[in-house]
Each structure stands twice: as C-alpha cells, then as structure tokens.
Amino acid sequence: MALRTLESLGSLGGRRVLLRCDLNVPLKDGAITDDGRVRASLGTVNALMNAGAQVIIVSHLGRPDGAPDAKYSLAPVAQRLSELLGAPVAFATDTVGEAAADAVGALTDGSVLVLENLRFNPEETSKDEAERRGFAEKLAGFADAFVSDGFGVVHRKQASVYELASLLPSAAGLLIASELEVLERLTESPERPYAVVLGGSKVSDKLGVIEHLLPRVDALLIGGGMVFTFLAAQGHPVGKSLLEADQLDTVRGYLDDAEKRGVRIVLPTDIVVAERFAEDAEHVVQPADAIEESPFGASGLGLDIGPDTGEAFAGEIRGARTVFWNGPMGVFELAPFAAGTRAVAEALTEVGGLSVVGGGDSAAAVRALGFDDDAFGHISTGGGASLEFLEGKRLPGLEVLGWQR
C-alpha cells in the first residue's frame, strides 16, 4: 500500500481537520530559539487553510511528565505560527477540555487553532493501548479528518500519532510526504558516490544505522564524541574523551566488515584536545593517534575534529553525489570547538547532488552557525525518526497511514 496523502481526503472545505505537527521547538526564558519546525509545518497548514478547512493543530513540546507545566506551554509557538502565517491563530489552554471544546466551536472556514501541549495528558504517551485510544477518541471528537505531519514522532506509538489515525479518515501531510521521499532516495537508489557523515556523542546511538548502511554506502565519515570509541578500537589512547568501552568489539567488527566490503571508514587524523569542558579552556590540536601526548596528558579531552580532518571531510563530501549527515563533529555550542561542524556544513552546501541534514542536533547546529535552510538539499525535522528509517525499522506512524517498506 502507498502512503495516503492529502488528496485521498477529498474536499476539505468546511470540515474540521486535526493536524498533528511536530512543534517541539527549543525555548529559552519562554522565547523560541529555533523556529525551524514551525516553519517546516507551514506548507501543510497553508494547504489546509486554502482548502477552506477549520484547522486544529496538536503537538507536544518537551517532556512535561503528563501534567500541565507552564514552561512547556505551546502558547509561544501559536504566537510564532501566527506571525509566520500572517493570520490570527487561536490558542486553547487545554487539550481536550472545556477551553479546547469552546475554541473548536468558534472556528470558521480557513481559520487555525492550536491546542495546548498533548503531553500535559499522560494518556498521550501511555504504554497502555486502551488509555491511548481513549485519549485519541476525545481528540477525534473535535474533527472530521486527521492529517499527520509530525515526522519527528512517526517512530512512536502515541495516541496522536497512531491511534488517532485509525479513528478518522487520515492522511499524511506535505512534510511527511517530502521526508519519506528523501529517505527512500537515500536507501533505495542513491546516486553515487554516496557518503554518510556520522557524529554526535555516542556510538551506541548509531549502531543500527552503521550496520544497515555499511552495505549501501561508499564512504562513512566518523566524527563527534563517537569517534573516540573508534580510535580506542584501533588501539589509540583517548585520554578522558568520551569512550564507550562496551562497544569496542562492535566497532572492531564494523571496521573489519567495512574493509571486506570495500567501504572506506574515514576517521579523523587530528583532534582538538582541551584541558576541560569549557569555552575558555586551553586547547591544542593533536594527531588523532597521540591525544595523550598533548600538554594535558591522560586528562586531555577531545572536543572537536581538527582542521586537517575538517578539510579532508569537506573534500570527501564535495566529491560525493549523495550525502547524509547526522550528528555534529564537536561541541559546536562552544565557539572554539565549532570549526569541524562548520566545515562539514559548508561542504554540504556545495554538494552537486542530494545533501541531507539528518535532523536533531545537526539541524540545530547549521542554524546556530548561521546557515540558511535552503542552502541544503533537505533538512530533516526528525533526527530519531530519520535514523530509525535508515536502520530499516518499522515506523508505526507511517504504517497506520498506509505506508509499507
């Protein structure tokens, strides 16, 4: 079966449509620091408004532990959405209570309402299917149709993602459809050479991706905190850098498998080593196989790939026709350790074929470093969902919309 898209719902004029978005944006002191996910939702919101639907948006934000918590309110998101749409956006102070019911009743054709954080209700993420379904039934009572467009949560069985789609006529929104199209290109028919760049803190977070992609890629570039487990697997001391000792044998297996398959695993040749984890920490560039020979000895801490590695990685990326990147190369939030991530991001803007930034910290990094979204072929809105897709896992939030591998 194919993914059901908006066209399958027929005319939406005058109908109430529940739209599940992923508006889980970072907030600081009540202000949005990165509105990328809000902007990514605009295509579907505008399409529904233009079709004359009464749009009821639901989303989660953060982890409020199943109870109302002002710091996780979606009120700032509703305000930002209104600014981006250039149209009023109503906001209900609860999700399925009296305020929500009144706000739904006040909708007119082409208008938009945001309900309060789904996760203020423990049933949204309950392990009990009956509890989730009961909550989904309350949401379904507000609408005539359901559109799922929160790609960042399609790997979860949650009430607003899974059960709700079976209670109303349902379809995927434009964002999910575009995310799926890109990910299928990465797995089914990538143009070669095909390079994957993996970073972030832990190898254990990427095990499934590495295993699933090794037979499919030409080069695998490893940076970030996870690189120290690779270096240690080769016998190199890594000081106090992040190390997952329980993954050393697994990594050695990947290195051996890659060699047999003719896949190049490209590791850093130099590392930025600091005396401590701080922006003002003393730091030096060391050969990757001599981290403990820095002035900080065995207490040295690797916090970024070095400049030679950044240049080498950039060359690999520019020479590829398909590139997928997930995970920063270093602690990009601290200026002295952002150069490696910047080098990778800059190179991705110069790829002649398809360049994909795989959501999560990578998406946050490119925006924090000043890159525009349209500089890349695609920026995914769902890091975890993207990784699970590339691992070959089942995604219940897509399967309930008719999609099958």
C-alpha positions as CSV (number, residue, x, y, z in Angstrom):
1,M,0.0,0.0,0.0
2,A,1.1,3.5,-0.7
3,L,1.2,6.4,1.8
4,R,-2.2,8.1,1.9
5,T,-1.7,11.8,1.1
6,L,-3.9,14.9,1.3
7,E,-5.7,14.2,-2.0
8,S,-7.2,11.0,-0.5
9,L,-9.3,13.0,1.9
10,G,-11.2,14.7,-0.9
11,S,-12.7,18.2,-0.4
12,L,-11.9,19.7,3.0
13,G,-13.8,22.9,2.7
14,G,-15.9,23.5,5.8
15,R,-14.5,20.4,7.5
16,R,-12.7,20.3,10.8
17,V,-9.2,18.8,10.3
18,L,-7.0,17.7,13.2
19,L,-3.4,18.3,12.1
20,R,-0.6,16.6,14.1
21,C,2.5,18.7,13.8
22,D,5.9,18.4,15.5
23,L,6.3,21.8,17.1
24,N,8.8,20.7,19.7
25,V,11.0,23.7,19.5
26,P,13.7,24.8,21.9
27,L,12.7,27.5,24.3
28,K,14.8,29.8,26.5
29,D,13.1,32.1,29.0
30,G,9.8,31.5,27.2
31,A,11.2,32.5,23.8
32,I,11.7,30.2,20.8
33,T,15.4,29.9,19.9
34,D,15.0,27.9,16.7
35,D,11.7,28.0,14.8
36,G,12.7,25.5,12.1
37,R,10.0,23.0,13.0
38,V,7.3,25.7,13.0
39,R,8.4,26.9,9.6
40,A,8.5,23.3,8.3
41,S,4.8,22.9,9.2
42,L,3.7,25.9,7.1
43,G,3.2,24.1,3.8
44,T,0.5,21.8,5.2
45,V,-1.1,24.4,7.4
46,N,-1.4,26.8,4.4
47,A,-2.7,24.0,2.1
48,L,-5.5,23.2,4.6
49,M,-6.3,26.9,5.2
50,N,-6.5,27.5,1.4
51,A,-8.8,24.4,1.1
52,G,-11.2,26.1,3.5
53,A,-10.7,23.6,6.3
54,Q,-11.0,24.5,10.0
55,V,-7.5,23.6,11.2
56,I,-7.0,22.2,14.7
57,I,-3.3,21.8,15.4
58,V,-2.0,19.4,18.0
59,S,1.6,18.9,19.1
60,H,3.9,18.0,22.0
61,L,6.6,20.2,23.5
62,G,9.3,18.8,25.7
63,R,8.8,16.2,28.4
64,P,6.3,17.7,30.9
65,D,5.6,14.3,32.6
66,G,1.9,14.1,31.9
67,A,0.8,17.2,33.7
68,P,0.4,20.9,32.9
69,D,3.7,22.8,33.2
70,A,3.8,26.5,32.1
71,K,7.4,26.2,30.8
72,Y,6.2,23.7,28.2
73,S,3.2,25.6,27.0
74,L,2.6,25.9,23.3
75,A,1.4,29.5,23.6
76,P,4.7,30.9,22.3
77,V,4.5,28.5,19.3
78,A,1.0,29.6,18.5
79,Q,2.1,33.2,18.5
80,R,5.1,32.4,16.2
81,L,2.9,30.4,13.9
82,S,0.5,33.4,13.6
83,E,3.5,35.7,12.7
84,L,4.7,33.3,10.0
85,L,1.2,32.7,8.6
86,G,0.4,36.4,8.7
87,A,-3.0,35.4,10.1
88,P,-4.6,35.0,13.5
89,V,-4.0,31.7,15.3
90,A,-6.3,30.9,18.2
91,F,-4.9,29.1,21.3
92,A,-6.7,26.8,23.7
93,T,-5.4,26.5,27.2
94,D,-6.1,22.8,27.4
95,T,-6.1,19.8,25.0
96,V,-9.4,18.0,25.3
97,G,-11.2,20.1,28.0
98,E,-13.7,22.9,28.1
99,A,-11.3,25.5,26.7
100,A,-10.5,23.3,23.7
101,A,-14.1,22.5,23.0
102,D,-15.1,26.2,23.1
103,A,-12.2,27.1,20.8
104,V,-13.1,24.4,18.3
105,G,-16.7,25.6,18.3
106,A,-15.6,29.1,17.4
107,L,-13.6,28.1,14.3
108,T,-14.6,29.3,10.9
109,D,-13.5,28.1,7.4
110,G,-9.8,28.7,6.8
111,S,-9.0,29.5,10.5
112,V,-6.4,27.9,12.7
113,L,-6.4,26.8,16.3
114,V,-3.5,25.4,18.4
115,L,-4.5,23.2,21.3
116,E,-2.3,23.0,24.4
117,N,0.6,20.5,24.8
118,L,-0.5,16.9,24.1
119,R,1.9,15.7,26.8
120,F,0.0,17.5,29.5
121,N,-2.2,14.4,29.3
122,P,-0.4,11.2,30.4
123,E,-2.6,9.1,28.1
124,E,-0.8,10.6,25.0
125,T,2.4,8.5,25.7
126,S,0.9,5.8,27.9
127,K,2.1,2.2,27.4
128,D,-1.5,1.1,27.8
129,E,-3.1,0.9,24.4
130,A,-6.6,1.4,25.8
131,E,-5.5,4.6,27.6
132,R,-4.0,5.9,24.4
133,R,-7.1,5.0,22.4
134,G,-9.4,6.7,25.0
135,F,-7.4,9.9,24.7
136,A,-7.4,9.7,20.9
137,E,-11.2,9.3,20.9
138,K,-11.5,12.6,22.7
139,L,-9.3,14.3,20.2
140,A,-11.2,12.6,17.3
141,G,-14.5,14.0,18.6
142,F,-13.3,17.5,17.6
143,A,-12.8,16.7,13.9
144,D,-13.9,15.2,10.6
145,A,-10.5,14.2,9.4
146,F,-6.9,13.7,10.6
147,V,-3.7,14.8,8.9
148,S,-0.4,13.5,10.3
149,D,2.5,15.8,9.6
150,G,4.8,15.4,12.7
151,F,7.6,13.4,11.1
152,G,9.7,13.6,14.3
153,V,7.3,11.3,16.1
154,V,6.3,8.8,13.4
155,H,8.6,6.2,15.1
156,R,6.4,6.3,18.2
157,K,3.2,4.6,19.1
158,Q,1.5,7.6,20.7
159,A,-2.2,8.5,20.8
160,S,-2.0,11.4,18.5
161,V,0.3,9.6,16.1
162,Y,-1.0,6.1,15.9
163,E,-4.5,5.5,17.4
164,L,-5.9,8.8,16.2
165,A,-5.1,7.9,12.6
166,S,-7.4,4.8,12.8
167,L,-10.3,6.7,14.2
168,L,-10.8,9.3,11.5
169,P,-10.2,9.5,7.7
170,S,-6.5,10.1,7.8
171,A,-3.6,11.0,5.5
172,A,0.0,12.3,5.6
173,G,0.7,16.0,5.3
174,L,3.2,17.5,2.8
175,L,6.1,17.4,5.3
176,I,5.9,13.7,6.0
177,A,5.5,13.0,2.3
178,S,8.6,15.0,1.4
179,E,10.6,13.5,4.3
180,L,9.7,10.0,3.1
181,E,10.6,10.8,-0.5
182,V,14.1,11.9,0.5
183,L,14.7,9.0,2.9
184,E,13.7,6.5,0.2
185,R,16.2,8.1,-2.2
186,L,18.9,7.6,0.5
187,T,18.1,3.9,0.9
188,E,16.7,2.7,-2.5
189,S,18.5,4.4,-5.3
190,P,21.2,6.8,-4.1
191,E,23.3,8.5,-6.7
192,R,27.0,7.6,-6.2
193,P,29.4,8.2,-4.7
194,Y,27.4,8.0,-1.5
195,A,28.9,9.3,1.7
196,V,27.4,9.2,5.2
197,V,28.8,11.5,7.9
198,L,28.0,10.5,11.5
199,G,28.8,12.4,14.6
200,G,27.2,13.1,18.0
201,S,28.3,11.8,21.3
202,K,27.7,8.0,21.4
203,V,28.4,5.1,19.1
204,S,25.5,3.2,20.7
205,D,23.0,5.8,19.3
206,K,24.2,5.0,15.8
207,L,24.8,1.2,15.9
208,G,21.7,0.3,13.8
209,V,22.4,3.0,11.2
210,I,26.0,1.9,10.8
211,E,25.1,-1.7,10.4
212,H,22.3,-1.0,8.0
213,L,24.2,1.5,5.8
214,L,27.6,-0.3,5.6
215,P,26.4,-2.4,2.6
216,R,24.9,0.6,0.9
217,V,27.5,3.4,1.1
218,D,30.9,4.2,-0.4
219,A,32.3,6.1,2.5
220,L,31.4,6.5,6.2
221,L,33.0,9.6,7.9
222,I,33.1,9.4,11.7
223,G,33.4,12.5,13.9
224,G,32.0,13.8,17.2
225,G,32.3,12.1,20.6
226,M,31.6,8.7,19.0
227,V,35.0,8.8,17.2
228,F,36.9,8.1,20.3
229,T,35.5,4.6,20.6
230,F,36.7,4.0,17.0
231,L,40.1,5.4,17.9
232,A,40.3,3.2,21.0
233,A,39.2,0.2,19.0
234,Q,42.3,0.8,16.9
235,G,44.5,0.8,20.0
236,H,44.9,4.6,20.4
237,P,44.7,6.2,23.9
238,V,42.0,8.8,24.1
239,G,42.6,10.5,27.4
240,K,39.3,11.5,29.2
241,S,37.5,11.8,25.9
242,L,34.1,10.2,25.7
243,L,34.5,6.5,25.4
244,E,32.1,3.6,25.3
245,A,34.3,0.7,26.3
246,D,31.4,-1.8,26.0
247,Q,31.2,-1.0,22.2
248,L,34.9,-1.6,21.3
249,D,34.3,-5.1,20.0
250,T,31.3,-4.0,18.0
251,V,33.3,-1.2,16.4
252,R,36.1,-3.5,15.5
253,G,33.5,-5.7,13.8
254,Y,32.4,-2.7,11.8
255,L,35.9,-1.8,10.8
256,D,36.5,-5.4,9.6
257,D,33.2,-5.6,7.8
258,A,33.9,-2.3,6.0
259,E,37.3,-3.5,4.8
260,K,35.8,-6.7,3.4
261,R,33.1,-4.7,1.6
262,G,35.4,-2.1,0.2
263,V,33.7,0.7,2.2
264,R,36.0,3.4,3.4
265,I,35.6,4.4,7.0
266,V,37.2,7.8,7.3
267,L,38.4,8.7,10.8
268,P,40.0,12.0,12.0
269,T,43.7,12.4,11.6
270,D,43.8,15.3,14.2
271,I,41.7,16.2,17.2
272,V,41.2,19.5,19.1
273,V,42.1,18.5,22.7
274,A,41.2,20.7,25.7
275,E,42.2,20.7,29.3
276,R,38.5,20.8,30.4
277,F,35.0,21.1,29.0
278,A,34.6,24.9,28.9
279,E,34.6,27.7,26.3
280,D,37.7,29.3,27.8
281,A,39.6,26.1,28.3
282,E,43.1,25.8,27.0
283,H,43.2,23.6,23.9
284,V,45.6,22.3,21.2
285,V,45.4,20.4,18.0
286,Q,46.9,16.9,18.4
287,P,47.3,13.9,16.0
288,A,44.4,11.6,16.5
289,D,46.7,8.8,17.5
290,A,48.6,10.9,20.0
291,I,45.8,12.5,22.1
292,E,47.5,11.8,25.4
293,E,50.7,13.4,24.2
294,S,49.1,16.8,24.5
295,P,50.2,19.2,27.3
296,F,47.2,17.8,29.3
297,G,48.4,14.2,29.1
298,A,45.9,11.5,30.0
299,S,43.4,14.1,31.3
300,G,43.0,15.7,27.9
301,L,39.5,15.9,26.4
302,G,38.8,15.7,22.7
303,L,36.1,18.2,21.8
304,D,36.3,18.6,18.0
305,I,37.8,17.2,14.9
306,G,41.0,19.1,13.9
307,P,41.5,21.4,10.9
308,D,43.2,18.8,8.7
309,T,40.3,16.4,9.3
310,G,37.8,19.2,8.6
311,E,39.4,19.8,5.3
312,A,39.6,16.1,4.5
313,F,36.0,15.5,5.4
314,A,34.9,18.5,3.3
315,G,36.8,17.1,0.3
316,E,35.0,13.7,0.7
317,I,31.6,15.5,1.0
318,R,32.2,17.7,-2.1
319,G,33.2,14.7,-4.1
320,A,30.0,12.8,-3.3
321,R,26.7,12.9,-5.2
322,T,24.6,11.8,-2.2
323,V,25.4,12.8,1.4
324,F,23.6,12.1,4.6
325,W,24.8,13.8,7.8
326,N,23.7,13.2,11.3
327,G,25.5,14.5,14.4
328,P,27.9,17.4,15.0
329,M,31.6,16.9,14.7
330,G,32.3,18.5,18.1
331,V,30.9,20.6,20.8
332,F,29.6,23.3,18.4
333,E,27.8,25.2,21.1
334,L,31.2,26.3,22.4
335,A,32.9,28.6,19.8
336,P,36.5,27.1,20.0
337,F,35.1,23.7,19.2
338,A,32.7,24.5,16.3
339,A,35.1,24.6,13.4
340,G,34.7,20.9,12.5
341,T,30.9,21.1,12.4
342,R,31.1,24.3,10.3
343,A,33.5,22.7,7.8
344,V,31.1,19.8,7.3
345,A,28.0,22.1,7.0
346,E,29.8,24.4,4.5
347,A,30.8,21.4,2.3
348,L,27.2,20.1,2.3
349,T,26.1,23.4,0.7
350,E,28.4,22.6,-2.2
351,V,27.3,19.1,-3.0
352,G,26.3,18.7,-6.6
353,G,23.7,16.1,-5.9
354,L,21.5,15.4,-2.8
355,S,22.6,16.7,0.6
356,V,20.6,15.8,3.6
357,V,21.0,17.1,7.2
358,G,19.5,14.4,9.4
359,G,17.6,16.5,11.9
360,G,18.2,16.7,15.7
361,D,21.5,18.3,16.8
362,S,22.7,18.6,13.2
363,A,19.7,20.8,12.2
364,A,20.2,22.9,15.3
365,A,23.9,23.2,14.5
366,V,23.6,24.5,11.0
367,R,21.1,27.1,12.1
368,A,23.2,28.1,15.1
369,L,26.2,28.5,12.8
370,G,24.2,30.9,10.6
371,F,23.4,28.7,7.6
372,D,20.1,29.1,5.8
373,D,17.8,26.0,5.5
374,D,17.7,26.4,1.7
375,A,21.4,26.1,1.4
376,F,21.0,22.3,1.8
377,G,19.1,19.8,-0.3
378,H,16.9,18.8,2.7
379,I,16.9,19.3,6.5
380,S,15.0,16.6,8.2
381,T,12.7,17.6,11.1
382,G,13.1,14.2,12.8
383,G,16.5,13.0,13.9
384,G,15.3,9.9,15.7
385,A,12.7,9.0,13.1
386,S,15.3,9.5,10.3
387,L,17.8,7.2,12.0
388,E,15.2,4.5,12.6
389,F,14.1,4.7,9.0
390,L,17.7,4.3,7.9
391,E,18.1,1.4,10.3
392,G,15.3,-0.4,8.5
393,K,13.0,-0.3,11.5
394,R,9.2,-0.2,11.3
395,L,7.7,3.2,11.8
396,P,4.1,2.8,13.2
397,G,3.1,6.4,12.5
398,L,3.7,5.8,8.8
399,E,2.3,2.3,8.6
400,V,-1.0,3.5,10.0
401,L,-1.2,5.9,7.0
402,G,-0.8,3.0,4.6
403,W,3.0,3.0,4.1
404,Q,4.9,-0.2,3.8
405,R,8.6,-1.0,3.2
